[in-house]
Amino acid sequence: MKKVLLSGLLLLSLGACSPNPSGSVATGSNQAKQALEIGAIPDQDPQKLQRQYDKLASYLEKELGVPVEYKPVTDYTAAVTAFKVGDLDLVWFGGLTGVQARLQVPGAEAIAQRDVDEKFHTLFITNKKTGLKPFKDISDLKQLKGRTFTFGSESSTSGRLMPQYFLQQAGLKLEDFKGEVGFSGDHDKTIKLVEAGTYDIGSVNKKVWQKRVQTKEVDENKVEAIWETPAYYDYHWVIHPDVKQRYGEDFVKKVQNAFLKLDPNVPEQKEILDLLQATKFIATQNSNYAQIEDIGRKIGKIK
């Protein structure tokens, strides 16, 4: 009887360690990592982000043949940390957070960006009660001296890093503004704060501003854009090197191709592109963000 029991236990033990259909051992931790976990910096209203990334996750699931789950994060720093520790496999980062993440994860790769992201812009917006008028010359940023000013998130490329860089190029320091500069947390909040007159001026992602104007979510009687920065590289998808161990050496290329093949002529895919404020995706690489890294080090956002 004991021999029968022991034989049964041995078979159960071997069964528990047998490979699953994907070829990996079916331990609890591996089962939890079967899904490709995707995330994004929370640069807009969370409900808007949830909708667009749920749609994208469904598309990627079909293209890649693996479960894909979108996991929201609380702030920009949390997105970088989640990528660092492996809780997120694929993340939509801004230029700065992408550099921060890749520096902490050797082998991480920037793989795709929207066509607009290789020549991205920040807009400076103002409450109309300030009397400030639109201008084109960077030297005119000096008009902002003595006003109240808010950035977006402290780690935002378009909402903080590049606007601060261009302010410095015009000879302005943060101390030149009235009181302490603000950090709203995201672009939608920046727009609302300037619209309400809480701050005289704010720096926002051009694409978010255009989208909110288009959908009539901005009161243009109260707030307007007054200056557009020169172009720079910004948002991009970064993938964790660990995915190669789970899905194969060619998986990174598969993910990249899934973004590149998004087609505006296919209704379902056009909806995704529209939600992501893109006409198409193009390939990118780590070296494209060298300027961002350099500026990040100069202003102390990269050690």
Protein Blocks (a to p, Z undefined) as FASTA:
>chain_A
ZZmmmmmmmmmmmmmmpccfkopacdfklmmmmpccdddddfbcfklmmmmmmmmmmmmm
mmnopacdddddfblmlmmmmmmnopafbdcddfklmmmmmmmmghiacfbdcfklmmcc
ddddddfklopacdfbfklmmmmgoiacddfdfklfklmmmmmmmmmmnopafklpgcjd
ddehpaklmmmmmmnomambdcddfklmmmmmmnopacfklbccfbdcdddddddddddf
klmmmnojklmmmmmmmmmmpcfklmklmmmmmmnopabdcdddfklmmmmmmmmmmnop
aZZ
